[in-house]
Amino acid sequence: MTIQQAQDTIDEWIKSTGVKYFSELTNMACLTEEVGEVARVVARKYGEQSFKESDKQVDLADEMADVLWVLICLANQTGVNLTEALQKNLEKKNKRDADRHQQNEKLK
């Protein structure tokens, strides 16, 4: 699935099943909540925190997909083409960071 196909699929799902998009502010709050859920799993799986019994069945991939879902919802409702945005962002990083990381002693 391309990014554009994902945007189209989610837009169709929202309109047919979800009734309508939540407001941009509500979706921003939802995005923050979902990122927090990813952080919780990463902190427990890769960090020093231990899993609570209720957290042991949590799926990191599913939590990441929740983040992507809400991000795509925000893009759709604000008119952002994520394919174009990502391409522009990669161009910016390639220009700005062409040598920066190669010269970073902390990464060697």
N, C-alpha and C positions, 0 to 999 in steps of 0.2 A: 504494500500500500504506500503510495506517495504521500507527502505531506498534504498536497492539495486534495487528494482523495479522502484523507482523514478529515480535513476541514469540511468537505462536502458531505461525507457520511455522518459526521456529528451534527451538522446543520440539519440534515434530513431527519435524524433521530430526534433532535430537540423539537422540531416542528410537528412530527408525527406522534411521538410518544411522550416527550417531556412537556408538551403544551406550548411553552415559550421559554426563552432564556431568562435566567435570573438576572437581576440588574447587574451592571458592571461592578458596583461596590460589593454586592453580595458575592459575586464570583471571585472578586479579589480576596475577600475574606475566606472563601472556600479554598482558593489556591494556597493561601498562607497555611490553612489547616492541613491540607494535603502534603505540603512540603514538610510541615512539622511531623507528620506521620512517617514520611521517608526518613527524616532525621532520627526519629525514635528507633526505627529498625536498624539503621546504620550504626547508631551509637551502641546498640546492644550486640549487634553481630560483629562489628569490627572495632568497637571501642571498649572501654572498661566497664560500661554498665551491664548488668545482668538482665536477662529476660524475666519478666513477670510471667506467671503461668498463663495469663490471658494474652500475652504477646507471642507465645511460642509458635502459634500457627499462622502468624502474619507473613504474607508473601511480599518481598521487596519489589518484585516485578509488577505486581498488581498495584502496589502503592505508587510506583513510578508512573504507571499507566493512568492512575487517578490524577496525578499532577498534569500529565500531558493532556488529558481530557479537558480539564478546567482551563488550561492555557489555550487550547484550541477554541474553546467556547469564548473566551475573552477576545481572541484574535478575530473570530467570526463576527462578534457583535460590535467590534470597533473598526472593522474594515481592513484589518491587517492580513496581507497575503504572507503567510509564514514561509513559503518557499522563497519568495523574493527577499523577505527580511533576512532569512538565513544566508542566502547568497551574498547579500550586501555586507552582512556581518563577517562572513568568511573573508571577503575582499579586504575589509577594514583590518582584520586581524593579520592577514598575510602581509599587508603593507606596513602596519604599525609594529608587528612583532616578528618581522622576517629574521632578525638576528638576535633579538632580545633574549629569548630563552636559551639559545645556543651559548650566549655569553654569560649566563647566570651561573655563578660558581655554586650556588645552593642546589642546582639541579644535576651537578656532575658527581 
